[in-house]
């Protein structure tokens, strides 16, 4: 299925660049989330792409520059594996954990930049 392949390719891009340039990780992360958004097939959610992309880029650059050693890769892998196995409840729970961690990471970066 092409949608799953796109999600997988984006995740692999994150994994391959985890110890490298932050911008490449950010780009792969954006591709990961946009691929999931498109795979859902909800036209209303797809409208959020124009808001989601710049928000993810800004948040990720700030948060990953502040703390590049976070659990972001493991959390994304949890989401990806749940999608691969078709476990909707697990995918939702994993995405919620990812969002919570991202908000904590963002707050730490903002407080640390003062």
N, C-alpha and C positions, 0 to 999 in steps of 0.2 A: 504494500500500500504506500503510495507516494507521500502521504501526510506523515506517516510514521517514520519514513525514511528521512524526511526533512527535519523532524524533531530529533532523530538520532544523529544526523549529520551535525546539527547545531550543538548537541550535547558533546559530541566528539571534539568539535572545535573548542569548546570550553575546556575539556580535559587536556587537549594537546597544548593549549596555551596557558594552563594554570600557573606555570612557573615562569611565564614569559611576559610579554608586553600587555599591560592592563587593557589597552585599547582593543586588542584582539579578543580578549576575554569578554569585554563589554559588547563588542559586535556579535560574538557567538551567542551571548546571553539574550540579546535582543532578538536574534533569529530564532532561538529556542522558544521564547515566549510568543512571538508572532506566529510561529508554526503551530503551536498549541491553539492559539486563538483561531487560526484559520481551520484547523482540524475539527474544532467544535462545530463549525458550520452554522453558527448563530449570526445572522446578518447584523443584528443590533450590536452584539459584542465586537464584531469586525469593525464597526464604526469607531471604536475606541483605539484602533491602531494608530491613528494620527496623534492621539494624546499619549498613548503608551510608549511609543518609540522614543520621543525626546525625554520623557520622564525617566525611562529606564537608563538611557545613556547618561543623563546627569547624575542620577542616584548612584549608578554603578561606578562611575568615575570617581565620585566623591568617596563612597564607602570603601571601594577596593583600594583606593590610594591610601586611605586611612588604616585599613586592616586587611591586607591581601591574604592573610592566613585563615580567614573565616571558613565556616563549614559550607559555604555556598555550593561547592562542587558536589559534596555528598547529598545535600538537600535537593539539588537539581537531579541527581542520579535517582533518588527516591521517587521523584515525580516521574521521571522517564521510565523507570522499571515498572511502576504501577500502570502507566499507559500501555507499555509493551504487553503486560499480562492481561490487560483489559479490566483491571480492577478499579472501577470508577470511584468507589468509596475510599480506597487507599490513595488514589491519585488526588482526590479532593483534600484528604487529610494531609498529604505530603505538600500540596500546594499551599495550604493554610500555614503549615509549619514554615515553609519557605518565606511566605509573606511576613509572618511574625518576626522571623530572624532578620529579614531585610529591613524591617522598621527599626529593630533594635540596633542594627549595624549603622543605619542612617543617623539615628539619634546620637550614637556614640561618636560618629564622625563629625556631626554638627557641634556637639559639646566639646569635642577635642580641638576643634578649629578656632575656638574662642581665645 
